[in-house]
Amino acid sequence: MPVYRLSSELIFPPPDLAMKEGLLAVGGDLSVSRLLLAYANGIFPWYSSGEPILWWSPDPRLVLYPGELTLSRRLNRTLRQGRFQVTCDRAFEQVIRKCASVPRSDQDGTWITEEMIFAYTELHRAGFAHSIETWQNSRLVGGIYGVSLGRCFFGESMFHRVSDASTVALVSLVRQVAEWHFDLIDCQVTTNHLLRMGAREISRDRFLRQLNRSLKYPTRRGKWILENDDNVCGGKK
């Protein structure tokens, strides 16, 4: 399969034309309108500094259905202890910058470039990108960010400075979007950690069908806020 080179025209090739590893297209830009079009078609950018923008639509796709969230005994204990304060959209740029800077054992560098930070911060300002933060003693110790369209949340990255801090943020996200009747959380790429939490791989074709159904519902756009004191993030339409 060829890799398609994007022009200034706001268009993507069909996702099923992606290469075996999921690479679909190269080039284009990270404008709000192009990013929204990409996510609506099951496509996301993923590239390293110094590379052109690369656009992906992997097959299979890792997803987490809110009703299938699985918690270990240890994590349940952590949640009961209430060790973290959880907020939404209080520190979006801090979260994405920490996702870029916190070292990971399985990665040499980061794909979250300054260009990506700027682009997703703009998406956040437009009301489509959101962060869930975990705090201890007023210190940001974990978080996750992603994009919301219709009844789908596209998870991008998470970080932790304290054990379980990012996982608690993810659990809070899953519980809240379940309350909002979201259909799925797109986890994009398979990890053992997410598999243990109940995520599973589905075919790209199935993912795109489910995404299309989710997009028929209005997007919960704008700032998401904490509604209660149960360490679950909430929001308003």
C-alpha positions, 0 to 999 in steps of 0.5 A, spaced: 500 500 500 502 507 498 503 512 503 499 518 501 502 525 501 497 530 504 496 537 501 493 543 504 486 541 502 482 538 508 482 531 506 484 524 508 484 517 504 480 512 507 483 509 513 482 502 510 488 504 505 493 504 511 499 500 510 500 493 515 502 497 521 497 502 520 501 508 517 496 512 512 499 518 510 504 523 511 504 531 511 499 536 512 498 540 518 495 540 525 490 545 525 484 544 529 480 543 523 484 537 520 485 534 527 478 533 528 477 531 521 482 525 522 479 523 529 472 523 526 475 518 521 479 514 526 486 517 524 491 520 529 498 523 528 504 520 531 511 522 529 518 524 532 521 531 532 524 532 525 520 527 522 514 530 517 507 529 520 505 521 520 498 519 520 495 512 523 489 508 523 492 501 526 489 494 525 487 492 530 485 497 534 485 497 542 479 500 545 476 500 552 468 499 553 466 503 559 462 497 562 468 492 561 473 496 566 477 491 570 480 493 577 485 489 581 484 489 588 490 493 589 487 499 585 480 498 588 484 499 595 488 505 592 481 508 590 478 507 597 483 510 600 482 517 597 489 518 596 488 523 590 484 529 588 482 528 581 480 534 577 478 535 570 481 541 565 484 544 570 491 543 568 491 541 561 498 544 558 501 542 564 499 534 563 501 534 556 507 537 557 509 532 563 506 526 558 512 529 554 517 530 559 516 524 564 521 518 562 518 512 560 522 505 561 519 503 554 521 509 550 528 513 548 524 519 547 517 522 546 513 523 540 509 529 543 513 535 540 512 542 541 508 542 535 503 537 538 503 541 545 501 547 541 496 543 537 492 540 542 492 546 547 488 549 541 484 543 541 483 544 548 481 551 548 476 550 542 473 545 547 474 538 544 481 536 548 480 534 555 485 533 561 484 529 567 489 530 573 491 527 579 494 531 585 497 530 592 498 536 597 497 541 591 502 537 587 500 535 580 502 527 580 499 524 574 494 525 569 491 523 562 489 527 556 485 526 549 480 528 545 472 527 545 467 527 539 460 524 540 460 519 545 467 517 544 474 519 547 480 518 544 486 517 549 492 520 547 497 519 553 498 519 560 503 520 566 505 519 573 510 521 578 507 517 584 504 510 583 497 509 581 496 516 579 495 516 572 491 509 573 486 513 578 485 518 573 484 513 567 479 510 572 475 517 573 475 518 566 472 511 565 467 512 570 464 519 568 464 517 561 460 511 563 455 516 566 455 520 560 453 514 556 459 514 552 460 508 547 468 507 548 475 509 549 480 509 544 486 507 546 489 506 540 495 502 541 496 495 545 499 495 552 499 490 557 497 495 562 491 497 558 489 489 557 489 488 564 484 494 565 479 490 561 481 494 554 481 489 548 483 489 541 478 489 535 478 490 528 479 497 524 473 495 520 469 494 527 472 500 530 470 505 524 463 502 524 462 503 532 465 510 531 460 512 526 455 510 530 458 514 536 459 521 532 451 521 531 451 524 538 452 531 540 459 532 542 460 534 550 464 540 548 467 545 553 470 545 560 469 539 564 469 540 571 468 536 578 461 535 580 462 531 586 467 529 592 467 521 590 474 522 586 470 522 579 471 527 574 464 530 571 462 536 567 457 540 564 454 540 557 
